[in-house]
Amino acid sequence: MAWNEPGGNNEKDPWGGKKNNDGPPDIDQVIQNLQNKVTSIFGGGGSGSGGGSNGASNNAFSFGLLGVVFLIALIFWGFSGIYQVDEKERAVVLRLGKFSETKGAGLHWNPPLIDKKMIVDVSSVQEWSTTQQMLTEDLNIVDIKMSVQYLQADPKLFLLEVRAPEESLQQASNSALRHVVGSTPMHDVLTQGREQVAIRVQQRLQEYLDSYKTGIQVDKVNIEDSDPPVEVQSDFDDVSRAREDEERYQNEAQTYANGIIPVARGEAQRVIEEATAYKEKVIARAEGEAQRFLFLLEEYKKSPEVTRKRLYLDTVQEVMSNSSKVMVDVKEGNNMFYMPLDQITKTAATLGANNSSTSTQDTTSTDVIVNRVLEKLRAEVESNANNNRRREFR
């Protein structure tokens, strides 16, 4: 029979009290029984029925429960302060709202609720792009598409010094681009000067960001595209084609000049070298003649008569070698002796060619001719001398 059935035993009431058929069980009694069981588990006092024993048990249970809760909360608090920073990141630590330190890669711990950490990626390159219409130095409008690649190099400045550093980057980029394009002609912005424009924009943008203390480092600025407005695109294409034709003509002219100039330079160098060689030859000959004259002067001082006669004979030989006819005026006579040397030379050359072609034989033939001429001269001189003597005797 159940305890709560009619006629059942009220002593078996599990709630420790007498069954009251007129209402619900006693809640206070239920709570008291539960506290007693927990106290007995954590080493509390016995289950005495006295009021003093129940109060002591309640106090011990309360302190034990609070200790367990505190220990669990402390462990959870300690573990919640552990964090890890990657190699490409940096952690900025604020203690009670004030900057404390910047931590690098590794495993770190900071007390929660006291320190606040903010992790920043300082190695990844981020990019921001924009398309703007700019006014150039020569008052022309161009459409420019620019991209900025940057790093969050200084996490402290990036997080604490400027409220919106990326927005500051965008505004500074537009300002730097307008300043540089506004001081550059349209031709340079649209053609070969784009790289220089990008370099100048990067330098000016970095100056702006450093002055703002944003902690951002500009890695590269790219002018991805620069075109004139759509309304004047056809005219600009005509101008571009004209510039291409100009460059083509210049290249053709340069090619022609490269083929002509080296030849002219070589010819000029040849003429210069020939003139130099002629000058050296003339100088050397003059120096040799002067040296020869000095030697003759020394010999003349030693024997004047012999040297004078030798010079006379050499001079006569040099003159006669260039003449094909010789007219000899004999002293003390009225006749003039004529010798056709050209005919004699031809005859001697023919005889020499029939006999021998060597230089020694040519010299011998020449000597024969000279001896014959001298013999004829002597005979003529002796004949004239004899005629003069005969006239004197008469």
C-alpha positions in Angstrom: 0.0 0.0 0.0 1.4 3.4 -1.0 2.1 6.0 1.7 -0.3 8.4 0.1 -3.2 6.1 -0.4 -6.1 6.2 2.0 -5.4 4.3 5.0 -1.6 4.3 4.3 1.2 4.9 6.8 2.0 8.5 7.1 5.3 7.7 8.7 6.6 6.6 5.3 6.3 10.1 4.0 9.7 10.7 2.1 9.6 14.4 2.8 10.2 13.7 6.5 6.9 15.2 7.7 3.5 14.1 8.3 1.2 13.9 5.4 -1.3 16.7 5.2 -4.1 15.6 3.1 -5.5 19.1 2.9 -2.5 20.9 1.1 0.9 20.5 -0.8 4.1 19.3 0.8 6.2 21.6 3.0 8.8 23.3 0.7 11.0 24.4 3.5 11.3 20.9 4.7 12.2 19.7 1.2 15.0 22.3 0.9 16.3 21.4 4.4 16.5 17.8 3.5 18.4 18.6 0.3 20.9 20.8 2.2 21.6 18.0 4.7 22.4 15.6 1.9 24.9 18.0 0.2 26.5 18.8 3.6 27.0 15.1 4.3 28.7 14.7 0.8 31.2 17.6 1.5 32.0 16.4 5.0 29.5 18.3 7.0 28.1 17.3 10.4 25.6 14.5 11.2 22.0 14.6 10.5 20.9 15.6 13.9 17.4 16.8 14.3 18.4 19.7 16.6 18.0 23.3 15.4 21.6 24.1 16.3 23.0 21.3 14.3 20.9 22.3 11.2 22.2 25.9 11.4 25.8 24.8 11.5 25.3 22.5 8.6 23.7 25.2 6.6 26.7 27.6 7.3 29.3 25.0 6.3 27.5 24.2 3.1 27.3 27.8 2.1 31.0 28.4 2.7 32.0 25.2 0.8 29.8 26.1 -2.1 31.2 29.6 -2.3 34.7 28.2 -2.3 34.0 25.9 -5.1 32.4 28.6 -7.2 35.2 30.9 -6.5 37.8 28.3 -7.4 36.0 27.5 -10.7 35.7 31.2 -11.5 39.4 31.8 -10.8 40.4 29.0 -13.1 38.1 30.2 -15.8 39.4 33.8 -15.4 43.1 32.6 -15.6 42.5 30.6 -18.7 40.6 33.3 -20.4 43.7 35.6 -20.3 45.8 33.2 -22.5 46.2 34.1 -26.1 48.5 33.5 -29.0 50.0 36.0 -31.5 51.0 34.9 -35.0 54.3 35.7 -36.7 52.7 38.3 -39.0 50.7 39.9 -36.1 51.4 42.2 -33.2 49.3 42.7 -30.0 48.7 46.1 -28.5 47.9 45.8 -24.7 45.9 48.4 -22.8 45.9 48.3 -19.0 42.9 49.9 -17.5 42.4 51.8 -20.8 46.0 53.1 -21.1 48.6 51.8 -23.5 50.9 49.3 -21.8 53.0 47.5 -24.3 53.2 45.9 -27.8 53.8 42.1 -27.9 55.2 40.1 -30.7 54.6 36.6 -31.9 54.2 33.8 -29.4 52.0 32.7 -26.5 51.1 35.4 -24.0 48.9 36.0 -20.9 47.3 39.1 -19.7 44.8 39.5 -16.8 41.3 39.6 -18.2 39.1 42.6 -17.3 42.3 44.5 -16.4 44.2 44.3 -19.7 42.7 44.6 -23.1 44.5 43.2 -26.1 44.0 44.3 -29.8 45.8 42.2 -32.4 46.9 43.9 -35.7 48.2 42.2 -38.9 51.4 44.1 -39.7 52.7 41.9 -42.6 49.8 41.4 -45.0 49.7 43.9 -47.8 46.3 45.6 -48.2 45.0 47.5 -51.2 42.7 50.4 -51.8 41.7 51.6 -55.3 40.0 54.7 -56.6 39.0 56.3 -59.9 39.1 60.1 -60.1 38.9 62.9 -62.7 41.8 65.2 -62.4 42.8 68.6 -63.9 46.4 68.6 -65.3 48.9 71.4 -65.4 47.8 72.4 -68.9 44.1 72.6 -67.9 43.1 69.2 -69.4 40.9 66.7 -67.7 42.0 63.0 -67.4 40.4 60.0 -65.8 42.9 58.2 -63.5 42.5 54.8 -61.8 44.9 54.4 -59.0 45.6 51.6 -56.4 47.5 52.0 -53.1 49.1 49.0 -51.5 49.9 49.6 -47.8 50.9 47.9 -44.5 49.8 48.6 -41.0 53.4 48.9 -39.9 53.0 50.5 -36.5 50.1 48.9 -34.6 50.2 51.4 -31.7 49.8 54.4 -34.0 47.3 52.6 -36.2 45.0 51.8 -33.3 45.5 54.7 -30.8 46.6 57.9 -32.6 43.9 58.2 -35.4 40.3 57.4 -35.0 39.9 56.1 -38.6 43.3 55.5 -40.2 42.1 53.9 -43.4 39.7 56.7 -44.1 42.6 59.1 -43.5 44.6 57.0 -46.0 41.9 57.4 -48.7 41.6 61.2 -48.2 45.4 61.6 -48.2 45.7 59.5 -51.4 43.2 61.7 -53.2 44.9 64.8 -52.1 48.4 63.6 -53.1 47.1 62.5 -56.5 45.4 65.8 -57.2 48.5 67.7 -56.2 50.9 65.7 -58.5 48.5 65.5 -61.5 47.8 69.2 -61.2 51.5 70.0 -61.6 52.1 67.6 -64.5 51.2 68.1 -68.2 48.6 65.9 -69.8 51.0 64.2 -72.1 53.2 62.9 -69.2 50.2 61.7 -67.3 48.8 59.7 -70.2 52.0 58.3 -71.7 55.5 57.6 -70.5 55.3 59.9 -67.4 52.8 57.7 -65.5 55.5 55.8 -63.6 57.1 59.1 -62.4 53.6 60.3 -61.4 53.1 57.2 -59.3 56.5 57.6 -57.6 55.7 61.3 -56.7 52.3 60.4 -55.4 53.8 57.6 -53.2 56.3 60.0 -51.7 53.8 62.7 -51.0 51.2 60.3 -49.6 53.8 58.8 -47.2 54.6 62.3 -45.9 50.9 63.0 -45.3 50.5 59.7 -43.4 53.6 60.2 -41.3 52.4 63.7 -40.3 49.0 62.3 -39.3 50.7 59.5 -37.3 48.5 56.8 -38.8 51.1 54.0 -38.5 50.5 53.1 -42.2 53.4 52.4 -44.5 52.8 52.8 -48.3 54.2 49.8 -50.1 53.5 50.9 -53.7 51.3 53.2 -55.7 50.1 52.1 -59.1 48.6 54.2 -61.8 46.6 51.4 -63.4 45.0 53.5 -66.1 44.9 57.1 -67.3 42.7 58.1 -70.2 41.2 61.3 -71.5 37.4 61.8 -71.1 35.2 59.8 -73.4 34.0 63.0 -75.2 37.5 63.7 -76.5 38.8 60.2 -77.0 38.8 60.3 -80.8 40.8 63.5 -80.9 43.3 62.1 -78.4 43.7 59.0 -80.6 44.6 61.3 -83.5 47.2 63.1 -81.4 48.6 59.7 -80.3 49.0 58.5 -83.9 50.7 61.7 -84.8 53.2 61.2 -82.0 53.8 57.6 -83.1 54.5 58.9 -86.7 56.9 61.4 -85.3 58.8 58.8 -83.3 58.9 56.5 -86.4 60.4 59.3 -88.6 62.9 60.1 -85.9 63.9 56.4 -85.7 64.3 56.3 -89.5 66.4 59.4 -89.5 68.6 58.0 -86.7 69.1 54.8 -88.6 70.2 56.7 -91.7 72.5 58.8 -89.6 74.0 55.7 -88.0 74.8 54.4 -91.5 76.4 57.6 -92.8 78.2 59.1 -89.9 80.5 56.1 -89.2 81.6 56.1 -92.9 82.3 59.9 -92.8 84.2 59.5 -89.6 86.3 56.7 -91.0 87.1 58.8 -94.1 88.0 61.8 -91.9 90.2 59.6 -89.8 91.9 58.2 -92.9 92.6 61.7 -94.2 94.0 62.8 -90.8 96.3 59.7 -90.6 97.5 60.4 -94.2 98.2 64.0 -93.3 100.0 62.9 -90.2 102.1 60.4 -92.1 103.0 63.1 -94.7 103.9 65.5 -92.0 106.1 63.0 -90.3 107.7 62.1 -93.6 108.5 65.7 -94.5 109.8 66.4 -91.0 112.0 63.3 -91.1 113.3 64.2 -94.6 114.1 67.7 -93.5 115.9 66.5 -90.4 117.8 64.0 -92.5 118.8 66.7 -95.0 119.9 69.0 -92.2 121.9 66.2 -90.7 123.5 65.4 -94.1 124.4 69.1 -94.5 126.1 69.1 -91.2 128.1 66.0 -92.1 129.1 67.6 -95.4 130.1 70.8 -93.6 132.4 68.7 -91.4 133.9 67.0 -94.4 134.2 70.4 -96.2 136.2 71.8 -93.4 138.6 68.9 -93.6 139.1 69.0 -97.4 137.3 71.9 -99.1 138.5 71.2 -102.7 137.6 67.5 -102.7 134.3 68.1 -101.1 133.5 71.0 -103.6 134.3 68.8 -106.5 132.3 65.9 -105.2 129.3 68.1 -104.6 129.6 69.5 -108.2 129.7 66.0 -109.7 126.7 64.9 -107.6 124.8 67.9 -108.7 125.6 67.4 -112.4 124.7 63.7 -112.1 121.4 64.5 -110.5 120.6 67.1 -113.2 121.7 64.9 -116.1 119.8 61.9 -114.9 116.5 63.9 -115.4 117.4 65.0 -119.0 117.3 63.1 -122.2 119.5 65.5 -124.2 122.9 67.0 -123.3 124.5 70.0 -124.9 128.2 70.3 -124.1 130.0 73.6 -124.6 133.7 73.0 -125.2 136.3 75.6 -124.0 138.3 77.4 -126.6 136.1 76.1 -129.4 133.2 77.2 -131.5 131.4 73.9 -131.7 128.8 72.6 -129.3 128.7 68.9 -128.7 125.2 67.2 -128.8 124.5 63.8 -127.2 121.1 62.2 -127.5 121.0 60.3 -124.2 117.5 59.1 -124.7 118.5 57.2 -127.8 121.6 55.9 -126.1 119.6 54.8 -123.1 117.1 52.9 -125.2 119.8 51.1 -127.1 121.6 50.2 -123.9 118.3 49.0 -122.3 117.6 46.8 -125.3 121.0 45.3 -125.2 120.8 44.8 -121.5 117.3 43.1 -121.8 118.7 40.7 -124.4 121.8 39.8 -122.4 120.5 39.8 -118.8 117.6 41.0 -116.6 119.5 41.3 -113.4 120.3 44.5 -111.6 124.1 43.9 -111.9 124.0 43.7 -115.7 121.9 46.9 -115.8 124.5 48.7 -113.8 127.3 47.4 -116.1 125.4 48.6 -119.2 125.0 52.0 -117.6 128.7 52.2 -116.8 129.5 51.3 -120.4 127.3 54.1 -121.7 128.9 56.6 -119.2 132.4 55.5 -120.3 131.6 56.0 -123.9 130.2 59.5 -123.3 133.3 60.4 -121.3 135.6 59.1 -124.0 133.8 61.1 -126.6 134.0 64.2 -124.4 137.7 63.7 -123.9 138.3 63.2 -127.6 136.3 66.3 -128.5 138.2 68.3 -125.9 141.6 67.1 -127.2 140.5 67.9 -130.8 139.5 71.4 -129.9 142.7 71.9 -127.9 144.8 70.8 -130.9 142.9 73.1 -133.3 143.5 76.0 -130.9 147.3 75.3 -130.8 147.5 75.2 -134.6 145.8 78.5 -134.8 148.2 80.0 -132.4 151.2 78.7 -134.4 149.9 80.3 -137.5 
